[in-house]
């Protein structure tokens, strides 16, 4: 039995179209179902299934935990080697003082950077987040977060990766 989430009280153009298509009976209120069901779409001989997916499915969470007074270039989070694919990466960094962080996209041998993003806090305490999409084309490329200055307080970072 469908769970009604909305009812059209008076007939209108939308209800008239539904009645003409045979979706709704004349004089009956139109009710929307609260459940989303996967459907198969067919057009010109092409069919695919549109399956429901959660809005944010975390594949893995990477962190080195809370670091106390870390030296410069301390790795605060690293994904380790990643398989080839498209990723959405969310980086979350926190420092109990004004700090700067580097997000490094490392090569497959972990000997150099393919790209570096520098983020700095303007306050003496806070959390920063940055999210972007990346295409890994060589197996074993990785991401890591480092602190760019000598830390005198607590630092932490997490990387949330999803395909």
C-alpha positions in Angstrom: 0.0 0.0 0.0 1.5 3.3 -1.0 2.2 5.9 1.7 0.6 9.1 0.6 2.9 12.1 0.8 0.8 14.6 -1.1 -2.8 14.8 -2.4 -4.1 17.0 -5.2 -7.4 18.4 -3.8 -9.0 20.0 -6.8 -8.7 18.8 -10.4 -6.2 20.6 -12.6 -4.2 20.3 -15.7 -1.8 17.8 -14.1 -4.6 15.5 -12.8 -6.4 15.8 -16.1 -3.2 14.6 -17.9 -2.8 11.7 -15.5 -6.5 10.7 -16.0 -6.1 10.8 -19.8 -3.0 8.6 -19.6 -4.9 6.1 -17.4 -2.6 6.6 -14.4 -5.5 8.0 -12.3 -9.2 7.3 -12.2 -11.6 10.3 -12.9 -12.8 11.9 -9.6 -10.2 10.2 -7.5 -7.5 12.3 -5.7 -4.0 11.9 -7.0 -1.6 10.4 -4.4 2.2 10.3 -4.5 4.0 7.3 -3.2 6.6 8.0 -0.5 8.9 5.2 -1.7 11.3 5.6 -4.6 11.5 2.5 -6.8 14.1 1.8 -9.4 12.8 1.8 -13.0 13.9 0.6 -16.4 14.0 3.3 -19.0 13.6 2.2 -22.6 14.2 4.4 -25.7 15.4 3.4 -29.2 16.3 -0.1 -28.1 18.5 1.1 -25.2 17.6 0.1 -21.7 19.3 0.7 -18.4 18.2 0.4 -14.7 18.3 3.5 -12.6 19.0 2.2 -9.2 18.7 4.4 -6.1 21.9 5.3 -4.5 22.6 7.1 -1.2 23.5 10.8 -1.4 26.9 10.1 0.2 28.4 6.7 0.4 31.8 6.7 2.1 34.1 4.1 0.7 37.0 4.6 3.1 38.1 7.0 5.7 41.8 7.6 6.1 43.5 9.4 9.1 46.7 9.2 11.1 44.8 10.3 14.2 45.4 13.3 16.4 49.0 14.6 16.3 50.4 16.6 19.2 52.9 19.4 18.2 53.8 17.7 14.8 57.1 18.7 13.1 56.8 20.3 9.6 55.6 18.0 6.8 54.1 15.4 9.2 51.7 13.2 7.3 48.3 13.7 9.0 46.3 11.5 6.7 47.2 9.3 3.7 45.0 7.1 1.4 47.8 4.7 0.5 47.8 3.3 -3.0 44.5 3.7 -4.8 43.1 1.7 -7.7 42.4 3.3 -11.1 39.0 5.1 -11.1 37.1 8.4 -10.5 37.0 9.5 -6.9 35.3 12.3 -4.9 37.7 13.2 -2.1 36.7 15.2 0.9 39.6 16.5 3.1 38.8 17.6 6.7 41.7 19.3 8.6 41.8 20.8 12.1 44.4 22.6 14.2 44.2 24.1 17.6 46.2 27.0 16.4 46.6 29.0 13.2 48.0 26.4 10.8 48.6 25.6 7.1 47.9 22.3 5.4 49.1 20.8 2.1 46.9 18.4 0.2 49.3 16.3 -2.0 48.3 14.2 -4.9 51.3 11.7 -5.1 52.6 9.7 -8.0 52.3 5.9 -8.1 55.8 5.3 -6.5 55.1 7.9 -3.8 58.3 9.8 -4.7 56.8 13.1 -6.0 53.7 15.2 -6.2 51.4 15.4 -9.2 49.6 18.4 -7.6 49.7 20.3 -4.3 46.8 22.4 -2.8 47.7 24.7 0.1 45.1 25.7 2.7 45.7 28.1 5.6 43.6 28.9 8.6 43.1 32.5 9.4 42.0 31.9 13.0 43.7 30.4 16.0 41.4 27.3 16.0 39.2 25.8 13.4 38.3 23.1 11.0 38.6 23.3 7.2 37.0 21.2 4.5 37.8 20.9 0.8 36.2 18.5 -1.7 37.0 17.7 -5.3 36.8 15.0 -8.0 39.9 13.3 -9.2 40.6 10.7 -11.9 43.3 8.2 -11.0 44.8 6.9 -14.2 47.8 5.1 -12.8 47.3 2.5 -10.2 48.8 3.3 -6.8 48.5 7.1 -7.0 47.6 8.4 -3.5 46.6 11.5 -1.6 47.9 12.8 1.7 47.5 15.8 4.0 50.6 17.3 5.7 51.1 20.3 8.0 53.2 23.0 6.4 54.6 24.5 9.6 55.9 23.4 12.9 52.8 22.6 15.0 52.6 23.7 18.6 49.2 22.3 19.3 46.9 19.4 18.3 46.5 18.7 14.6 44.3 16.1 12.8 43.1 15.4 9.3 40.8 12.9 7.6 40.3 11.9 4.0 37.0 10.6 2.9 37.1 8.8 -0.5 34.3 7.5 -2.6 34.1 6.2 -6.1 
